[in-house]
Amino acid sequence: MTVLRWVVPLGVLMMAACGSESAEPASDDELSSRASSIGVDPDVVYAVSLDGFEPASQSVGVSGEAGFSTAYVSAAGGMVMLTTDPRGGTDPGCVAAGDQQECVAVHDGVAVTLTAPAGVADEETLRAAVEDAHPPSSDELDALFASVDGGDGGSPVERGDLPAEGDGAPLDPEGAAG
């Protein structure tokens, strides 16, 4: 009986600790601001957790007419593409076609798709990741949009080779081509 008194509270504490590991979604304002910077509805911005893969923020953009897309890359050179479609309409599940595999899950009416070349990630990994797709946490949002706004409010990069006047074509100094 004494052991049971300690086991039950310990089990409750362990369950509470497990739940506290997941990050809270980003605030609506934060998500709206970042999504609008690329012209996407915040309701279609999703993130996934794939061991060994990180979002490639330079790949963040619009998919189709109203969806969202980003690539997740691994240090080994593998890539998994995430796309969303607000129309839903796609049947959940996984399919292999040629050298590609694709897994789809529908979250709140948004179809979330992960696509990868065969051998980059197995079907079980893709299925689990797409089924657990979620609105990004603040940290995930920062990683997704790191190169989109770069902290400078999205202003264009100064190239230095564009003329102030004229047709806007880059200036090629004499002998630049070889």
N, C-alpha and C positions, 0 to 999 in steps of 0.2 A: 504494500500500500504506500509506503514511504517513497519507493522508487517512482511509482505512478504520479505522485505529487510533483516530482521534478521533471518527469518526461513530458507531461502535457504542457506546462508553461514553456519548457525549452523548445518544444515543437512549434508553439505559437510564435515565439521569438524568431525562430529560424524562418518560418513562413513570412513573417513581416520583413525580415532582412532581405529575403529573395525579392519581394515586391518593390523594395526601395532601390534596387539596382537600376530599374528602367528609368530613363530620363523623361521628364515631363515634356509634352509638346511645346514648341515655340509659341509665344503669344500671338494672338490673331493679328495685332498690329505689325509685329516683326515679320510674320509670314506674308502678310498682305504687301508690305513694303518691298520685300525681296522679290516676291512673285511679280508684282507690277513692274519692277525694274526690267524684266524680260518679256512683259506682255502676256503673262499667264495668270489664270484664275488660281488663287491660293488653294482652292478645294481640290485641285488636281496635282499638287506637289506632294510627292511621297518619297520616303527613304526606305532603304532595306539594310539589314545587317548581313554581311557576307564575310566570313572569316578570311583574312588575307587580302581583302579588297577595300579600296578607298575610292570615294567619288572623285572623278576628274572634273573639277569645277569649270574648266574651260569648255567642257562639253555640254553644260547646262543650257537648255533652250526649249523652244516650242516644238511640239511634235504634232504633226497634222494641223488641223484647223484650231484646236483648242486644248491640246494635251501638253504634257510635260515630258522632257527626256533628259537623261544624263547617263554617262558611262561610269562604271565602277571598274577600276584597274588594279591589277596585282603587281607586286614587285617582279614576279616571274614573267610579266608581259601579257598575261591573260586579260580579257575584257568581257564584261557582262553589261549589256545595255538594258536600262530601265526606261520604259515608256508608259504613259498613262493615256487613257481615252475616256473623257467624261460621258460618252454615250453608253458606256457599259457594253451591252450587247454581245460581248464575247463570252463563249463558254469557258468556265474555269477548267484547268487541267494542264497537262504537259503533253507536248508532241515533239517528235524528232523528225526533221525534214532535211535530208542530205547530211551535210556536215554541221547543221545548226540544231539546237534544241531550244524550245520555248515553253515557258510556264506562265499561266495567267491565273489571277485571282481577282475577284470583284470586291471592292471595299466602298461602302456607301455610294453605290452606283457608278463608281469609277473603276474601269478595267485597268489593272496594273499588270504589266508584262515584263518578264525578264527573258532576254535572249542571249545565248552564248554559243560560241563554236563548240562542237563536241570535244570533250577532253579538258575544257577549261574549268567546268564545274559539273558535278554529276546531277542527275535529275532530282534526287532526294534533296540535295542542297538548294537547288533552284526553287523547288516546290516549297520547302520550308521558308525560304527567304521571302518569296512572293506572298505566301499566305500570311506572313507576319509583317508585310509592308504597312507603313504607318506614316501619319503626318510627321515631319521632321522635328526633332528636339532643337533647342537653340544651338547646341554644339553641332548637330548634323546640318542645320541650316547654314551655319558659318562655313562648314566644310563644303557644302554644295555650292554656295555662292561666293566662295573666296575670291575667285578671279573675275566675277561678274561686276562687283562694285569696288573691289579692292580698297575700300575705305575712303575713296576719293569721290564718292557720290555718283559714280558711273561716268565721270567726265572722260572724254576721249584722251588717248595717249598722244603726247606730243611726239611726232615722228622726226621732225627736223629736215625731212627731204621733200616736204610738200610746199609748193610756192604759195605766197600770200595772195597772189592774183593769177588769173589765167584759167586754164581748164582743170587744174587740180591734179594733173599727172605728176608723179614723183620727178624730182630733179635728178638726172643722171649725169654726174660730172664726166668730162672728157676722159676717155680711156677706162671707164668703170667696167665696161663689158669685156675687157681683155685686150 
